[in-house]
Amino acid sequence: MGRGQLRAAHQHCLAILKLDPSFADAWFLCGLIAANNGLPGKSVEIIEKAVSLAPDNPEYLAELGKQMLANQQPERALEAAEAARALSPSGPPTLATLGTVFSYLGEHHKALNCFERASDYLAGRSGTSAGLSHKWRSELSFNLAAELQFAGRFDKAEEAYEHAITLQPCMFQAHAALSTLRRQTPENNHLARLATLRKKVSNARDQLQLGYAIAKEQEDLGQYEETFKTLIWAKQAQALAAPYDWEGDAQLFKGIRSLFSPQLLESKGRGCDNSEPIFIVGMPRTGTTLVQQILAGHSQVFAAGELQNFPQQIKRMTDSETQGLFDLNAVQRATHLDMTQLGLAYIDSTRPRTGRKAHFTDKLPLNFFLLGLIHLALPRATLVCLRRDPMDTCLSNYRQLFAASFKHYQYNLELLDCGRYYIEFDRTMQHWHKVMPNKIFEVQYESLVTDPRRVIRELLDHCNLEWESTCLDFDKRASNVATPSAVQVRQGIFTDSVNRWQRYGNTLQPLYELLRSAGYYA
C-alpha cells in the first residue's frame, strides 16, 4: 500500500481473510483501498466490519469518521470521531485524521486539541524516527496553524505556518495563509521570499496561491497597481485549466427566479414548525462572518458556521449526483418534496451541535440561491442577507483566494465575471423580496460599520431577540472563526474596507462601466 500497489495489497488482504475472517487489520486495509479507489460508501461498510472486530481501536474509528464525511454522513462521522476521541489516541496519524474530521464538522476546539497533541508528540523527534515524511509533518503544521488562526492565536499560527514552510518551502497554501495573519509593513513582510518562489511554480494552483500571497502583501503596502497585475497573473493559469461556465451560472440564476413564482410559494404546505435557524446569506466577503459573530454574542444564539447541511439534504432527498452543492435540476426536483420532511431532515442533520440554545446561525453565503426552498421547508426560520457596495463586493470577491476545486466560486477568476455574477445576484435578491415580502432582513455593510449600535438593534429585532450589549463585543470573544475573515473580525468594527475600490484608480474602470451600465452608478 505504501508503494501504491493497491491491487496487490488487496489480493493479500483477501488471502488473509480467507485464512482468518476475524483479522481486523485486513478488513481495515480493504476499507482504505476502497477509499483510495473513490468508493467511500464501500469503504464505510468495510471499515465498520473492522470496528466491529476491534471496537477499541481509535485508528479505525477515526478513519471511519473520515470516510463517513466523504460519504455525506456528517452526523455519523461525528459519532465515530467522538468514539475515537474517547479512547485517548496518542499516535500522530490518528490524531491528525481526527483533527481533520472535527475541523470539517465545525468542532474547531476539538480539532485544535488533536493537532496540538500530534504536534507535541512529534516535538524533538526526527521525521525518520517518527516514520513520517517532511510532507506529512508539513501538512500537520499547516492544519495546526489554520486551527490556531481560527481560534485567534495569531502569533502561534504564524509560528506553525513558518514551521510548515521550513519543512516544505514550496507549500504555497502556507505562504498564502501566512500573508493574511496581519497587515504587512515595509519593515516586516515576506515579499522578497515570495518573489524567489515564482520560478518554482509548477501548476495552476501553485500560481493561484502564490499570487494571492504576493498580492495581499502588495496591497498592504499600498501598491495597488502592482496588486492588480499580480492578481491577473495569479488567476490566468487556473482560468485556463478550469474555465468558468458563465452560461451555466446565468441559467441557474434565471432558472431559480423562474421556478419560485408566487404561485409555487403559496401552493405548498406550512413546512417544519421550527424557529431555531438564522440563515445569513449574501455574496462572499460582504460581512456575513461579522454578522454571525455579532449574533453569536447573544445568549440565545449558537454560531454553527458555514453549514452545507441544507443543500446536502436536497441532494440526498432528490438522489442528486451533481458534483457541486446543488444545481437547477436538484432544486426543481426538491420543490416536489414534502417540505415538512425537508425541514426536519435539515434540523436533524445539524444535531447534536445545535439544539442547546434557542437559535443557531447557518452562514453559508450560497444559500441565497435556496431562500425559496428554505422558506417553504422552514417558514419560521430567520433570513438575513448582507449587502455591500457593488464595486467593493466585486473587488473583494476578485481578490479572495477561494478553494480552486469549489466550482460555485469560479466566477472570481475574472474581474468582469465578478461583476456579471453580482448583477445576477442582485436581481435574484430583488426577486426574493418580491415573492416573499418582508421576510428577508437586509444588512447594509457600510451602515453596519458606521452605525453599529443602530443596525445591530434592528437586526436583533428582526430575529425576535432582546437587546444584549454583548453583541457589540464580538471581537473580544474567545470563539473560533473558521472563515477567511478570521483575522478581520477580531479587529473590531472598522471602516477601512469601505470604498476600497477607489484606491485602485483606473485599473477597475472596466468593472465600473459594467456596473454603471446596469444602473448601479450614475
Backbone torsions as a table, in degrees:
resi	resn	phi	psi	omega
1	MET	NA	-38.6	179.3
2	GLY	-60.4	-29.4	178.7
3	ARG	-91.0	0.8	-179.3
4	GLY	80.7	12.6	-179.8
5	GLN	-88.8	71.5	-170.5
6	LEU	-68.5	-37.8	-179.1
7	ARG	-62.3	-45.1	179.4
8	ALA	-65.5	-42.0	178.8
9	ALA	-60.4	-41.1	-179.6
10	HIS	-62.8	-40.6	179.8
11	GLN	-63.1	-39.9	177.8
12	HIS	-65.2	-41.8	178.9
13	CYS	-61.3	-41.8	179.5
14	LEU	-64.4	-37.0	178.3
15	ALA	-65.3	-40.5	177.8
16	ILE	-62.1	-47.0	-176.1
17	LEU	-67.9	-26.2	175.5
18	LYS	-66.6	-36.3	178.2
19	LEU	-77.7	-36.8	-175.5
20	ASP	-147.7	92.9	-177.9
21	PRO	-63.5	-11.5	-178.7
22	SER	-97.8	11.8	-178.5
23	PHE	-79.4	97.8	-170.2
24	ALA	-61.9	-39.6	-177.2
25	ASP	-61.3	-35.3	179.2
26	ALA	-66.1	-40.9	175.3
27	TRP	-61.6	-43.7	-178.5
28	PHE	-60.9	-45.0	179.9
29	LEU	-65.3	-36.1	175.0
30	CYS	-61.3	-38.1	177.3
31	GLY	-64.6	-40.6	177.2
32	LEU	-64.8	-38.3	178.6
33	ILE	-64.5	-42.6	177.4
34	ALA	-60.8	-40.5	178.5
35	ALA	-63.9	-42.3	178.8
36	ASN	-64.3	-25.4	178.7
37	ASN	-89.8	9.1	176.5
38	GLY	76.6	30.9	-179.2
39	LEU	-121.5	71.5	-175.9
40	PRO	-63.2	-34.8	178.4
41	GLY	-63.0	-45.0	177.5
42	LYS	-66.0	-37.8	178.9
43	SER	-60.9	-44.8	178.7
44	VAL	-58.6	-46.7	-178.4
45	GLU	-59.3	-42.0	-176.6
46	ILE	-74.7	-43.1	-178.7
47	ILE	-67.1	-31.4	175.1
48	GLU	-60.7	-34.5	176.7
49	LYS	-65.1	-42.1	178.1
50	ALA	-62.6	-41.3	179.4
51	VAL	-63.8	-39.0	-179.9
52	SER	-64.3	-29.7	179.9
53	LEU	-85.0	-27.1	-178.9
54	ALA	-139.8	71.9	-173.0
55	PRO	-66.6	-13.9	-179.0
56	ASP	-99.9	15.9	179.0
57	ASN	-95.7	106.4	-176.3
58	PRO	-66.8	-27.4	179.2
59	GLU	-61.7	-43.2	179.5
60	TYR	-63.0	-45.6	-177.1
61	LEU	-66.3	-38.5	178.8
62	ALA	-63.7	-44.8	179.0
63	GLU	-67.4	-34.6	176.3
64	LEU	-60.7	-43.6	176.7
65	GLY	-60.2	-42.6	179.5
66	LYS	-61.0	-44.9	-178.9
67	GLN	-73.3	-29.9	174.5
68	MET	-65.8	-35.3	173.9
69	LEU	-61.8	-46.4	179.4
70	ALA	-62.2	-25.8	-179.2
71	ASN	-96.6	17.7	176.8
72	GLN	59.1	46.0	177.2
73	GLN	-127.0	65.8	-173.1
74	PRO	-62.6	-36.3	-178.7
75	GLU	-64.7	-45.0	179.7
76	ARG	-69.6	-32.4	177.4
77	ALA	-62.2	-41.3	179.4
78	LEU	-65.4	-40.0	178.2
79	GLU	-60.8	-44.2	-179.5
80	ALA	-65.2	-42.3	-179.5
81	ALA	-64.5	-41.2	178.9
82	GLU	-65.2	-38.2	178.1
83	ALA	-64.4	-40.3	177.9
84	ALA	-65.5	-43.3	-179.7
85	ARG	-61.8	-36.7	-179.2
86	ALA	-64.9	-19.8	-180.0
87	LEU	-87.4	3.8	176.5
88	SER	51.8	60.0	179.2
89	PRO	-65.9	150.9	179.8
90	SER	-121.8	-15.2	-179.0
91	GLY	-72.0	131.3	-179.0
92	PRO	-55.6	-43.2	179.8
93	PRO	-60.6	-42.3	178.6
94	THR	-65.6	-43.3	178.4
95	LEU	-62.9	-39.1	179.5
96	ALA	-66.2	-41.0	177.0
97	THR	-63.0	-44.6	178.3
98	LEU	-60.5	-43.5	179.2
99	GLY	-59.6	-40.7	178.9
100	THR	-63.8	-42.6	179.4
101	VAL	-64.3	-48.4	-180.0
102	PHE	-61.8	-39.7	-179.9
103	SER	-62.4	-46.2	180.0
104	TYR	-60.9	-34.2	-177.3
105	LEU	-85.3	1.6	177.6
106	GLY	85.0	5.8	178.4
107	GLU	-90.6	70.3	-166.8
108	HIS	-72.4	-31.6	178.2
109	HIS	-66.8	-34.8	176.9
110	LYS	-72.2	-38.2	177.8
111	ALA	-62.0	-44.9	-180.0
112	LEU	-61.1	-41.9	178.6
113	ASN	-59.9	-41.6	-179.6
114	CYS	-65.9	-46.4	-178.7
115	PHE	-66.0	-38.2	178.4
116	GLU	-64.9	-42.0	-180.0
117	ARG	-65.4	-40.2	177.8
118	ALA	-64.6	-41.5	-179.6
119	SER	-67.2	-42.5	178.4
120	ASP	-61.9	-38.5	179.8
121	TYR	-61.3	-38.7	-176.6
122	LEU	-81.9	-14.2	-177.7
123	ALA	-58.3	127.5	179.6
124	GLY	85.1	-6.2	177.8
125	ARG	-103.1	141.7	175.7
126	SER	-79.8	160.8	178.5
127	GLY	-60.3	-35.0	-178.5
128	THR	-66.7	-45.8	-177.3
129	SER	-68.6	-30.8	178.9
130	ALA	-83.7	-10.9	-179.4
131	GLY	73.1	21.9	-176.4
132	LEU	-124.7	137.8	-175.4
133	SER	-75.4	164.1	174.1
134	HIS	-58.3	-39.8	-178.8
135	LYS	-61.8	-44.8	-178.9
136	TRP	-64.2	-44.8	-178.6
137	ARG	-67.4	-33.5	176.7
138	SER	-63.7	-42.1	178.8
139	GLU	-66.2	-36.3	175.5
140	LEU	-62.7	-45.2	179.5
141	SER	-63.3	-37.3	177.6
142	PHE	-63.5	-46.8	179.7
143	ASN	-63.1	-39.5	176.1
144	LEU	-62.0	-45.2	-179.7
145	ALA	-60.9	-42.4	-179.9
146	ALA	-61.5	-42.6	179.2
147	GLU	-68.8	-36.5	175.1
148	LEU	-63.5	-37.3	177.2
149	GLN	-65.2	-44.8	178.2
150	PHE	-58.9	-35.3	-177.9
151	ALA	-81.9	-3.1	178.7
152	GLY	82.9	12.0	179.2
153	ARG	-95.3	72.5	-167.3
154	PHE	-69.9	-35.9	178.7
155	ASP	-62.9	-45.3	178.4
156	LYS	-66.9	-36.2	177.8
157	ALA	-62.6	-41.6	179.2
158	GLU	-61.5	-42.0	177.6
159	GLU	-60.4	-42.8	-177.4
160	ALA	-69.5	-40.0	176.5
161	TYR	-62.6	-42.9	179.2
162	GLU	-63.4	-37.2	177.8
163	HIS	-64.9	-40.8	177.3
164	ALA	-60.5	-41.5	-179.6
165	ILE	-69.1	-36.1	176.4
166	THR	-60.8	-41.9	-179.8
167	LEU	-73.0	-32.8	-175.6
168	GLN	-143.9	84.4	-172.5
169	PRO	-56.6	-26.8	-179.8
170	CYS	-98.9	30.0	174.4
171	MET	-83.7	85.7	-170.3
172	PHE	-65.0	-29.6	179.2
173	GLN	-66.6	-30.2	176.6
174	ALA	-70.8	-39.6	176.0
175	HIS	-61.6	-41.9	-179.6
176	ALA	-64.0	-44.6	-179.6
177	ALA	-66.4	-39.9	-178.7
178	LEU	-60.7	-35.7	-177.5
179	SER	-66.2	-20.5	-175.8
180	THR	-90.4	-9.6	-171.1
181	LEU	-69.2	-25.3	-179.4
182	ARG	-156.9	168.4	173.7
183	ARG	-77.0	123.7	-179.1
184	GLN	-75.6	151.6	-178.9
185	THR	-125.5	163.6	177.1
186	PRO	-57.8	-30.7	-178.1
187	GLU	-86.0	-21.6	-172.5
188	ASN	-141.8	91.0	177.9
189	ASN	-150.6	177.6	-175.4
190	HIS	-114.5	14.1	-170.8
191	LEU	-61.9	-37.8	180.0
192	ALA	-63.4	-45.1	178.9
193	ARG	-64.6	-42.6	-178.9
194	LEU	-63.3	-36.5	-179.5
195	ALA	-62.4	-34.9	-179.1
196	THR	-70.2	-16.8	-176.7
197	LEU	-88.1	-11.5	-177.5
198	ARG	-55.9	-42.1	-176.9
199	LYS	-74.8	-7.5	-179.6
200	LYS	-99.9	1.5	177.7
201	VAL	-67.0	130.9	-176.7
202	SER	-119.7	-10.5	179.8
203	ASN	-153.9	174.0	-174.1
204	ALA	-64.1	-37.3	-178.5
205	ARG	-68.3	-40.4	175.0
206	ASP	-56.8	-46.4	-177.5
207	GLN	-63.1	-39.8	179.7
208	LEU	-64.0	-46.2	-177.0
209	GLN	-70.6	-43.5	178.7
210	LEU	-65.6	-43.8	179.7
211	GLY	-61.1	-38.6	177.6
212	TYR	-61.9	-44.5	-179.6
213	ALA	-60.3	-45.9	-179.5
214	ILE	-64.2	-45.7	-178.5
215	ALA	-62.3	-40.4	179.2
216	LYS	-59.8	-44.0	-177.0
217	GLU	-74.0	-35.2	175.5
218	GLN	-63.3	-41.5	179.4
219	GLU	-64.2	-41.4	177.4
220	ASP	-57.0	-31.8	-178.4
221	LEU	-90.7	6.8	176.6
222	GLY	78.9	15.5	-178.8
223	GLN	-92.2	70.6	-168.3
224	TYR	-70.3	-39.1	179.1
225	GLU	-64.9	-42.2	177.5
226	GLU	-66.5	-37.1	177.9
227	THR	-57.4	-46.5	-177.3
228	PHE	-65.0	-41.1	178.4
229	LYS	-62.9	-40.6	179.5
230	THR	-65.5	-40.4	178.6
231	LEU	-62.2	-39.8	177.4
232	ILE	-61.5	-46.2	178.3
233	TRP	-62.2	-41.8	-176.4
234	ALA	-59.8	-38.1	-169.9
235	LYS	-94.7	-15.0	-169.5
236	GLN	-64.9	-39.4	-179.5
237	ALA	-69.1	-40.7	179.2
238	GLN	-65.7	-37.0	179.2
239	ALA	-64.5	-32.7	176.8
240	LEU	-77.7	-37.8	-177.5
241	ALA	-70.9	-35.8	-178.7
242	ALA	-136.1	77.5	-175.6
243	PRO	-57.5	137.0	180.0
244	TYR	-73.6	133.8	179.9
245	ASP	-94.7	82.0	-179.3
246	TRP	-63.4	-40.0	-179.2
247	GLU	-60.8	-38.6	178.3
248	GLY	-63.1	-44.0	178.6
249	ASP	-67.0	-39.7	179.4
250	ALA	-60.5	-40.9	178.3
251	GLN	-67.1	-35.7	178.1
252	LEU	-64.2	-48.9	178.5
253	PHE	-57.2	-51.2	-176.5
254	LYS	-67.0	-37.5	179.0
255	GLY	-64.6	-40.7	177.7
256	ILE	-61.7	-46.4	-178.5
257	ARG	-65.5	-35.6	179.6
258	SER	-73.2	-36.9	-175.8
259	LEU	-69.0	-44.6	-173.7
260	PHE	-91.4	78.3	177.2
261	SER	-85.8	163.8	174.8
262	PRO	-56.3	-35.4	-178.6
263	GLN	-64.1	-42.7	179.5
264	LEU	-64.3	-44.7	-177.1
265	LEU	-66.3	-26.0	-179.9
266	GLU	-89.7	-14.9	-173.0
267	SER	-87.9	-12.6	-175.7
268	LYS	-90.7	167.1	178.0
269	GLY	-74.6	-167.2	-173.4
270	ARG	-81.9	-16.4	-179.9
271	GLY	78.3	-164.6	-176.4
272	CYS	-80.8	130.2	-176.2
273	ASP	-87.4	67.5	-179.6
274	ASN	-131.3	129.1	-176.2
275	SER	-108.4	13.9	-176.3
276	GLU	-68.2	-44.5	-170.0
277	PRO	-72.9	140.0	167.3
278	ILE	-118.4	104.9	-178.4
279	PHE	-85.7	124.7	178.0
280	ILE	-112.0	114.4	-173.4
281	VAL	-125.2	176.6	177.6
282	GLY	142.6	-179.5	171.4
283	MET	-67.9	148.4	174.7
284	PRO	-59.5	155.4	174.3
285	ARG	65.0	33.5	179.3
286	THR	-119.8	6.4	177.8
287	GLY	111.4	12.0	-179.3
288	THR	-64.3	-40.1	178.4
289	THR	-66.0	-40.2	178.5
290	LEU	-58.9	-46.9	-179.7
291	VAL	-65.3	-39.6	177.7
292	GLN	-60.2	-44.2	-179.0
293	GLN	-65.6	-35.8	176.5
294	ILE	-62.7	-48.5	-179.3
295	LEU	-66.7	-32.8	-179.4
296	ALA	-66.5	-16.9	176.0
297	GLY	-75.0	-9.7	-179.8
298	HIS	-83.8	142.0	-176.3
299	SER	-64.6	-19.3	-176.4
300	GLN	-101.3	8.3	-173.7
301	VAL	-126.1	132.1	173.1
302	PHE	-108.7	130.0	179.0
303	ALA	-85.8	106.0	-177.4
304	ALA	-88.7	-12.1	176.0
305	GLY	87.8	-160.8	-177.3
306	GLU	-84.5	86.0	-178.6
307	LEU	-81.0	137.3	173.2
308	GLN	-99.3	12.4	-171.5
309	ASN	-62.9	-41.1	-176.5
310	PHE	-65.9	-51.5	176.2
311	PRO	-63.1	-30.0	177.5
312	GLN	-66.1	-37.7	177.5
313	GLN	-67.5	-35.3	175.5
314	ILE	-61.3	-47.1	179.7
315	LYS	-61.3	-44.5	-177.2
316	ARG	-64.6	-45.2	-173.6
317	MET	-79.4	-15.8	176.9
318	THR	-107.2	5.7	-177.7
319	ASP	54.3	38.2	-178.8
320	SER	-76.2	139.3	177.7
321	GLU	-113.0	17.0	178.9
322	THR	-60.6	145.3	-178.1
323	GLN	-76.2	-27.4	179.1
324	GLY	-84.2	-171.2	177.8
325	LEU	-66.0	-35.8	-178.9
326	PHE	-165.4	165.6	171.1
327	ASP	-142.9	174.9	-174.7
328	LEU	-63.1	-37.9	-179.2
329	ASN	-62.2	-43.1	179.6
330	ALA	-65.0	-40.7	179.1
331	VAL	-65.4	-41.6	177.9
332	GLN	-59.5	-45.9	179.7
333	ARG	-66.2	-32.2	-178.9
334	ALA	-67.0	-24.3	178.6
335	THR	-67.1	-15.3	178.6
336	HIS	-95.7	0.5	178.5
337	LEU	-74.3	162.7	169.1
338	ASP	-72.2	112.7	-173.2
339	MET	-65.6	-32.3	176.8
340	THR	-63.9	-42.5	179.3
341	GLN	-66.9	-37.6	177.3
342	LEU	-63.2	-44.3	178.8
343	GLY	-63.8	-44.0	178.9
344	LEU	-63.7	-41.2	-179.8
345	ALA	-62.6	-39.4	178.1
346	TYR	-64.1	-49.8	-179.2
347	ILE	-59.2	-46.3	-179.4
348	ASP	-61.4	-34.9	-177.1
349	SER	-69.8	-19.6	179.6
350	THR	-86.5	-10.6	179.5
351	ARG	-78.8	151.0	5.0
352	PRO	-93.3	8.1	-179.0
353	ARG	-63.4	-37.7	-179.4
354	THR	-99.1	174.3	178.1
355	GLY	99.0	-7.2	-179.5
356	ARG	-89.9	-15.4	174.8
357	LYS	-128.3	168.8	-175.1
358	ALA	-65.1	-29.4	-177.6
359	HIS	-139.1	157.5	170.5
360	PHE	-139.2	150.1	178.2
361	THR	-94.7	142.9	172.7
362	ASP	-121.8	106.7	-168.7
363	LYS	-108.3	43.0	174.9
364	LEU	-84.7	108.9	-175.6
365	PRO	-54.4	-38.3	-175.2
366	LEU	-67.0	-10.1	176.5
367	ASN	-62.7	-8.1	176.6
368	PHE	-61.4	-27.3	175.5
369	PHE	-65.9	-28.9	-168.2
370	LEU	-106.0	13.7	-174.5
371	LEU	-59.7	-33.8	177.7
372	GLY	-63.5	-46.1	178.0
373	LEU	-66.5	-39.5	179.0
374	ILE	-61.3	-42.8	179.5
375	HIS	-64.2	-39.1	179.2
376	LEU	-68.8	-41.1	-176.0
377	ALA	-80.4	-32.1	-175.8
378	LEU	-136.5	70.7	-174.1
379	PRO	-61.5	-19.6	-180.0
380	ARG	-96.4	1.4	176.3
381	ALA	-68.7	151.9	177.8
382	THR	-93.8	134.5	-178.6
383	LEU	-116.4	125.2	-179.8
384	VAL	-129.0	132.2	179.3
385	CYS	-123.1	132.4	176.4
386	LEU	-89.7	137.1	175.2
387	ARG	-127.2	147.6	-178.8
388	ARG	-146.4	157.7	177.8
389	ASP	-45.0	133.0	-175.5
390	PRO	-56.1	-44.0	-179.8
391	MET	-64.9	-44.9	178.4
392	ASP	-63.9	-37.7	178.3
393	THR	-61.6	-48.6	-177.3
394	CYS	-66.5	-42.6	178.8
395	LEU	-63.5	-44.4	-179.0
396	SER	-62.5	-36.0	176.6
397	ASN	-70.7	-40.0	-178.8
398	TYR	-65.7	-38.3	-176.4
399	ARG	-86.8	3.5	-179.3
400	GLN	-91.4	142.0	174.9
401	LEU	-93.3	100.1	174.9
402	PHE	-91.5	162.2	176.5
403	ALA	-61.3	125.0	-175.5
404	ALA	-61.8	-26.4	-177.2
405	SER	-84.8	-5.7	-176.3
406	PHE	-90.5	101.6	-170.1
407	LYS	-62.6	-25.9	-174.9
408	HIS	-70.2	-15.8	-179.3
409	TYR	-113.0	16.6	-178.4
410	GLN	-68.6	-14.7	178.0
411	TYR	-60.4	-21.3	-173.9
412	ASN	-79.7	4.7	177.7
413	LEU	-78.0	-18.7	178.0
414	GLU	-130.6	135.1	-176.3
415	LEU	-60.5	-45.2	-177.2
416	LEU	-70.0	-27.7	173.9
417	ASP	-66.1	-35.1	173.6
418	CYS	-58.9	-42.5	178.8
419	GLY	-64.1	-45.1	179.6
420	ARG	-63.5	-39.4	179.4
421	TYR	-64.3	-43.2	179.9
422	TYR	-60.6	-42.6	-179.5
423	ILE	-59.6	-43.8	179.7
424	GLU	-69.7	-37.3	175.1
425	PHE	-58.9	-47.2	-178.8
426	ASP	-62.2	-42.1	178.3
427	ARG	-63.1	-37.1	179.6
428	THR	-67.6	-41.5	177.6
429	MET	-64.8	-38.6	175.6
430	GLN	-60.9	-38.1	178.1
431	HIS	-63.5	-45.1	180.0
432	TRP	-60.9	-40.2	178.7
433	HIS	-63.9	-33.8	-178.9
434	LYS	-71.4	-43.6	-175.1
435	VAL	-90.0	-14.8	178.1
436	MET	-132.2	64.7	-174.0
437	PRO	-59.7	138.6	175.8
438	ASN	65.9	14.0	-178.3
439	LYS	-92.5	-35.4	-173.0
440	ILE	-104.8	126.2	176.7
441	PHE	-94.3	122.4	-180.0
442	GLU	-97.7	131.6	176.1
443	VAL	-107.7	119.6	175.9
444	GLN	-85.0	119.6	-174.7
445	TYR	-55.3	-44.7	-177.7
446	GLU	-62.2	-38.3	178.0
447	SER	-69.0	-37.1	-179.1
448	LEU	-63.2	-42.2	-175.7
449	VAL	-82.3	-19.2	178.8
450	THR	-96.0	-26.5	179.6
451	ASP	-139.3	64.1	-171.2
452	PRO	-61.1	-40.9	-175.9
453	ARG	-61.2	-45.8	-179.2
454	ARG	-63.4	-47.9	-176.1
455	VAL	-66.3	-39.1	179.7
456	ILE	-65.9	-38.2	175.8
457	ARG	-60.3	-44.1	179.6
458	GLU	-65.4	-39.3	177.9
459	LEU	-62.7	-46.0	179.9
460	LEU	-64.4	-37.9	176.7
461	ASP	-60.1	-44.1	-179.8
462	HIS	-63.2	-33.6	-179.6
463	CYS	-85.2	5.2	-177.2
464	ASN	55.7	43.4	179.0
465	LEU	-117.0	140.1	176.0
466	GLU	-70.2	152.6	178.1
467	TRP	-64.5	131.4	172.7
468	GLU	-135.2	124.0	-175.2
469	SER	-64.2	-19.0	179.2
470	THR	-62.6	-20.2	177.8
471	CYS	-64.5	-21.6	178.8
472	LEU	-81.2	-14.2	-173.5
473	ASP	-104.0	32.0	-174.1
474	PHE	-61.9	-29.4	-176.6
475	ASP	-75.1	-13.3	-178.3
476	LYS	-99.8	-1.0	-172.8
477	ARG	-83.4	138.6	-180.0
478	ALA	-86.7	71.5	179.1
479	SER	-129.7	161.3	-179.5
480	ASN	-84.6	140.6	176.5
481	VAL	-125.6	99.9	-172.5
482	ALA	-99.1	57.7	176.8
483	THR	-141.0	169.9	176.6
484	PRO	-59.6	-13.2	-179.7
485	SER	-92.5	14.5	-175.3
486	ALA	-56.9	-36.6	-179.9
487	VAL	-78.2	-46.7	-174.2
488	GLN	-61.7	-41.5	-174.3
489	VAL	-69.8	-18.0	177.5
490	ARG	-87.1	-0.3	177.5
491	GLN	-94.9	2.5	-178.1
492	GLY	83.0	-174.7	178.4
493	ILE	-82.5	124.8	179.3
494	PHE	-140.7	159.7	-174.0
495	THR	-107.7	10.9	-176.1
496	ASP	-60.4	-28.0	-176.0
497	SER	-86.1	-8.1	179.4
498	VAL	-72.4	128.6	-178.7
499	ASN	59.9	31.8	176.3
500	ARG	-57.4	-35.0	-174.9
501	TRP	-58.9	-28.1	-177.4
502	GLN	-67.8	-20.5	179.4
503	ARG	-72.5	-16.7	-177.1
504	TYR	-86.6	-4.2	175.7
505	GLY	59.9	-137.0	-173.4
506	ASN	-76.1	-8.9	-177.8
507	THR	-62.7	-26.0	-178.4
508	LEU	-99.7	11.8	-176.2
509	GLN	-57.8	-42.1	178.5
510	PRO	-59.2	-39.2	177.7
511	LEU	-66.1	-43.0	179.6
512	TYR	-59.7	-43.1	-179.9
513	GLU	-64.3	-39.3	178.1
514	LEU	-61.7	-47.3	-178.0
515	LEU	-71.2	-34.3	177.7
516	ARG	-65.6	-39.5	179.5
517	SER	-66.2	-22.4	178.2
518	ALA	-88.8	-0.1	174.0
519	GLY	97.3	11.1	-176.8
520	TYR	-86.1	-22.6	179.0
521	TYR	-133.5	143.8	-176.7
522	ALA	-73.5	NA	NA
